[in-house]
Amino acid sequence: MKKITAAITGVQGYVPDNVLTNKDLEKMIDTTDEWIVSRTGIHERRMLGDGNPTSDIGVAAVNKLLAKKGISPEEIDLVICATVTPDHPFPATANIISDKTGMKNAWSFDVNAACSGFIYALTTGSQFIETGKYKKVIVIGADKMSSIIDYEDRATCVIFGDGGGAVLLEPNEEGYGIVDSVLKSDGEGRKYLVQPAGGSKLPASHKTVDERLHYVYQEGKAVFKFAVTNMADVSAEIMERNNLTAETVDWLVPHQANLRIIDATANRMGLPKEKVMINIQKYGNTTAGTLPLCLWDWEKKLKKGDNIVLSAFGGGFTWGAIYLRWAYNS
Ligand SMILES: CC(C)(COP(=O)(O)OP(=O)(O)OC[C@H]1O[C@@H](n2cnc3c(N)ncnc32)[C@H](O)[C@@H]1OP(=O)(O)O)[C@@H](O)C(=O)NCCC(=O)NCCS
């Protein structure tokens, strides 16, 4: 019997129309367009309106993906949503997206691995295809970062944006799809990057709200150091494990946290800029949303058989890389 791999057979992104530019931020906090662009590579980011939860991002992406593939929502077996900005602590945002899109026959759950969420969720989803148990799995990465960002904190509010996307995983017997993944985590990282309140450690109270503890806290310099080293290391590791070289890798799909981290990862892999997907300038860091948004933006350029490395680093700390062989021509 031939080995079954999990192939991405469709991708769809979604970003809200509303744009928040660096110039807009100049009017809100003590910053400059020049500082933001030179330190991060970001020019603008998208903002989902008040009253629109993260599930709206997933719903928009899934509806278009299913329409594009000509698949009815009842055919989906499993839905996994990577997010750190769920609609509610529970039920899972994946449950809500399934309900709103009519994926009535799917079971569904969320994955919380911050900026590595999509890599974790894609690896998880692929296992259910590889066992032969399921035929159609939807993996979503979506975040409404504006719901947990302090727009008075210039160290974080310039970086993040809202958006995400979804992919369809289906079985493949010709060796296309997810070939390998390396996943890591280190909970000590929680002191550098955390949403301090709102969980069981510090439930919401007047005090936590007054002290602005429901917003993202980040020690940027420390996170930067860990991110640069670990994202580059894990990307090199997945290349080595699979005998990939700078020549045989067609695309790097890096998490979009900071252009300098992306450049360092690409340099370590020996890849020229032309092989690196970069859209941070227009979306900022959409956390679990960055990788599906890249695949969506580049979908038309991807060719069947392309060797693709996805790589991410995020809160936890969590990090990882996936090697996949693209399964279709658009
Ligand atoms: C956040 C980040 C862009 C900050 O860049 P940096 O070069 O490390 O900047 P620092 O935090 O050291 O700050 C340098 C100076 O700029 C100032 N500064 C910070 N944010 C600023 C802003 N938006 N505008 C202007 N100045 C700013 C700081 O106050 C500091 O001033 P000082 O030297 O007078 O104290 C960068 O650290 C980073 O990208 N970190 C990793 C992010 C990441 O990967 N996140 C997690 C993965 S999801």
The ligand as a Tripos MOL2 file, in Angstrom:
@<TRIPOS>MOLECULE
LIG
   48    50     1     0     0
SMALL
NO_CHARGES

@<TRIPOS>ATOM
      1 C1          9.8840   45.0710   18.9620 C.3       1 LIG1
      2 C2         11.0960   45.4160   18.1300 C.3       1 LIG1
      3 C3         10.6820   45.8240   16.7320 C.3       1 LIG1
      4 C4         11.8200   46.5800   18.7860 C.3       1 LIG1
      5 O1         12.9970   46.8640   18.0750 O.3       1 LIG1
      6 P1         14.3770   47.0480   18.8750 P.3       1 LIG1
      7 O2         15.3730   47.3940   17.8800 O.co2     1 LIG1
      8 O3         14.6040   45.7880   19.6780 O.co2     1 LIG1
      9 O4         14.0490   48.2570   19.7830 O.3       1 LIG1
     10 P2         14.1470   48.3910   21.3580 P.3       1 LIG1
     11 O5         12.9750   47.7390   21.9870 O.co2     1 LIG1
     12 O6         15.5090   48.0050   21.8230 O.co2     1 LIG1
     13 O7         14.0360   49.9450   21.4630 O.3       1 LIG1
     14 C5         15.0160   50.8210   20.9270 C.3       1 LIG1
     15 C6         14.5590   52.2300   21.1910 C.3       1 LIG1
     16 O8         13.4410   52.5270   20.3660 O.3       1 LIG1
     17 C7         12.3520   52.9660   21.1820 C.3       1 LIG1
     18 N1         11.1130   52.5070   20.5960 N.ar      1 LIG1
     19 C8         10.4200   51.3500   20.8430 C.ar      1 LIG1
     20 N2          9.3270   51.3070   20.0950 N.ar      1 LIG1
     21 C9          9.3090   52.4320   19.3510 C.ar      1 LIG1
     22 C10         8.4360   52.9540   18.3850 C.ar      1 LIG1
     23 N3          7.3270   52.3070   17.9880 N.pl3     1 LIG1
     24 N4          8.7470   54.1320   17.8190 N.ar      1 LIG1
     25 C11         9.8370   54.8060   18.1660 C.ar      1 LIG1
     26 N5         10.7090   54.3770   19.0830 N.ar      1 LIG1
     27 C12        10.4510   53.1980   19.6650 C.ar      1 LIG1
     28 C13        12.6190   52.3660   22.5410 C.3       1 LIG1
     29 O9         11.9700   53.1100   23.5490 O.3       1 LIG1
     30 C14        14.1040   52.4530   22.6350 C.3       1 LIG1
     31 O10        14.4640   53.7790   22.9960 O.3       1 LIG1
     32 P3         15.7100   54.0470   23.9740 P.3       1 LIG1
     33 O11        16.9020   53.4960   23.2390 O.co2     1 LIG1
     34 O12        15.6790   55.5140   24.1200 O.co2     1 LIG1
     35 O13        15.3890   53.2640   25.2080 O.co2     1 LIG1
     36 C15        12.0510   44.2010   18.0420 C.3       1 LIG1
     37 O14        12.6610   44.0000   19.2860 O.3       1 LIG1
     38 C16        11.3820   42.9320   17.6400 C.2       1 LIG1
     39 O15        10.9630   42.7810   16.5060 O.2       1 LIG1
     40 N6         11.3210   41.9390   18.5360 N.am      1 LIG1
     41 C17        10.8360   40.6100   18.2500 C.3       1 LIG1
     42 C18         9.3920   40.6170   17.8850 C.3       1 LIG1
     43 C19         8.9260   39.2250   17.6900 C.2       1 LIG1
     44 O16         9.5460   38.4630   17.0050 O.2       1 LIG1
     45 N7          7.8130   38.9140   18.3490 N.am      1 LIG1
     46 C20         7.4190   37.6110   18.6300 C.3       1 LIG1
     47 C21         7.2820   36.6910   17.6440 C.3       1 LIG1
     48 S1          5.6890   36.7540   17.3060 S.3       1 LIG1
@<TRIPOS>BOND
     1     1     2 1
     2     2     3 1
     3     2     4 1
     4     2    36 1
     5     4     5 1
     6     5     6 1
     7     6     7 2
     8     6     8 1
     9     6     9 1
    10     9    10 1
    11    10    11 2
    12    10    12 1
    13    10    13 1
    14    13    14 1
    15    14    15 1
    16    15    16 1
    17    15    30 1
    18    16    17 1
    19    17    18 1
    20    17    28 1
    21    18    19 ar
    22    18    27 ar
    23    19    20 ar
    24    20    21 ar
    25    21    22 ar
    26    21    27 ar
    27    22    23 1
    28    22    24 ar
    29    24    25 ar
    30    25    26 ar
    31    26    27 ar
    32    28    29 1
    33    28    30 1
    34    30    31 1
    35    31    32 1
    36    32    33 2
    37    32    34 1
    38    32    35 1
    39    36    37 1
    40    36    38 1
    41    38    39 2
    42    38    40 1
    43    40    41 1
    44    41    42 1
    45    42    43 1
    46    43    44 2
    47    43    45 1
    48    45    46 1
    49    46    47 1
    50    47    48 1
@<TRIPOS>SUBSTRUCTURE
     1 LIG1         1 GROUP 0 **** ****
